[in-house]
């Protein structure tokens, strides 16, 4: 029997990589791509576990899933960081450079 490529194996790997690359885009893009990669990897793993001899490319699925998990963690950390910055400085402080300078000086104790 001829082996066929596992569905979405390459897409899962690409989404896993992109979730790490885009984690600095306020954390949202990387989080979405990571979650999509995890869901696709779960489906591909179920298909592979039913008949492992019929499919190739499972290594891409495993690698993509690991990269997606790393991307999700980095995206969540980035999102928490940006939320903290906005909570501390406020939206007005983010738009007004002089107000931000004052907040930074307060933070430094000057």
C-alpha positions, -999 to 999 in steps of 0.1 A, spaced: 0 0 0 13 34 -9 18 59 19 2 93 16 12 125 32 -7 134 64 -32 161 58 -21 196 70 13 184 83 31 212 65 5 238 75 8 228 111 46 233 109 42 267 92 16 279 117 38 267 146 68 287 132 46 318 125 32 317 161 67 322 174 76 349 148 44 369 154 43 366 192 55 402 194 25 416 175 8 424 208 5 386 214 -28 382 196 -16 370 162 8 345 176 -19 332 200 -44 327 172 -19 309 150 -7 287 179 -42 277 188 -51 268 152 -19 248 149 -27 228 181 -63 221 169 -50 209 135 -23 188 151 -49 171 173 -69 161 143 -38 150 123 -27 129 153 -61 112 155 -59 103 118 -23 91 122 -31 69 152 -59 51 134 -35 39 107 1 48 111 14 27 82 -7 47 57 7 81 64 40 100 63 49 134 78 40 128 114 73 143 124 62 177 110 30 175 130 49 168 163 74 196 155 47 220 146 28 212 178 58 219 199 65 252 181 28 261 186 30 255 223 62 277 225 45 303 204 14 303 226 35 307 258 55 336 243 23 352 230 6 350 264 37 365 281 38 393 255 1 400 259 4 401 297 34 425 293 14 449 270 -16 448 292 6 457 322 22 486 303 -12 499 294 -25 494 329 4 513 344 8 542 319 -28 543 307 -38 550 271 -33 588 276 2 581 289 10 560 258 0 588 235 16 617 254 54 615 255 57 641 283 33 622 305 52 590 299 85 607 308 69 618 341 57 582 348 91 568 341 108 593 364 83 584 391 91 547 386 128 554 388 124 575 420 136 608 406 
